[in-house]
Amino acid sequence: KAITLMMEASRINLLGLRSSRTVSLYLESAIDRFYPHVRQLSNESEFLYDKIFRLSAEEDIIIIFSAWPCTKRTIDVSAICRHVPIILVTNTSLNPIARYADIVIDTNSVNSGCGILPLMFIAEALTAELARRLGPDSMKILEELESELDKADVFMR
């Protein structure tokens, strides 16, 4: 269901603060290469609220990464965003953001000692499934990008 929401949205907004920021940045990097409908909100320290107040229920979804302990700011943003579909990726079902989320992906790893690694696995799974569902379109975009990068001599060969 999370992938369906992602594919139906005109824009996928991503948010992760503090330790969850890394996961949010990773997901942006992974899917933006073949699905350029992503906006990172984790870097919006001064204008975060300006951005979230303009989210549209018809066009936007937001994926929130929130590992315990949650930041107050992430909880506040989630409450404001409840008019927009929210996918929460967390390490505990006790996360207070769960009450605002349409979909909760809980790694149940709050006491595991693995840090954010389980959330990274979810980000990787979301990327793989989105690419799979987009099928040849995602591969075509990646091949075109690779060709342009080769022409620009970006990588050492």
Long-range contacts (C-beta under 8 A, 24 or more apart in sequence): 1-103, 2-87, 2-103, 2-105, 2-126, 3-126, 3-129, 3-130, 3-133, 5-61, 5-85, 5-87, 5-102, 5-103, 6-61, 6-63, 6-87, 6-126, 6-130, 7-130, 7-133, 7-134, 9-37, 9-59, 9-60, 9-61, 9-85, 10-37, 10-59, 10-60, 11-37, 11-38, 11-39, 11-59, 11-60, 11-61, 12-37, 12-38, 12-39, 12-60, 12-61, 12-62, 12-63, 13-38, 13-39, 13-41, 13-51, 13-52, 13-55, 13-60, 13-61, 13-62, 13-63, 13-84, 14-38, 14-39, 14-40, 14-41, 14-42, 14-62, 14-63, 14-65, 15-41, 15-42, 15-62, 15-63, 15-64, 15-65, 15-74, 15-77, 16-42, 16-64, 16-65, 16-66, 16-74, 17-42, 17-66, 17-71, 17-73, 17-74, 18-71, 19-67, 19-115, 19-116, 20-65, 20-66, 20-67, 20-74, 20-116, 20-119, 21-65, 22-116, 22-120, 23-65, 23-89, 23-116, 23-119, 23-120, 23-122, 23-123, 24-63, 24-65, 26-120, 26-123, 27-63, 27-65, 27-123, 27-126, 27-127, 30-123, 30-124, 30-127, 31-126, 31-127, 31-130, 31-131, 33-141, 33-142, 33-145, 34-131, 34-134, 34-138, 34-139, 34-141, 34-142, 34-145, 35-130, 35-131, 35-134, 35-138, 35-141, 36-141, 48-73, 48-77, 49-77, 49-80, 52-77, 52-80, 52-81, 53-80, 55-81, 55-83, 55-84, 56-84, 57-83, 57-84, 57-85, 60-84, 60-85, 61-85, 61-86, 61-87, 62-86, 62-87, 63-87, 63-88, 63-89, 63-126, 64-88, 64-89, 64-97, 64-101, 65-89, 65-90, 65-119, 65-123, 66-90, 66-95, 66-97, 67-91, 67-110, 67-115, 67-116, 67-119, 68-92, 68-94, 68-95, 68-110, 70-95, 70-96, 70-97, 89-119, 89-122, 89-123, 90-119, 91-118, 91-119
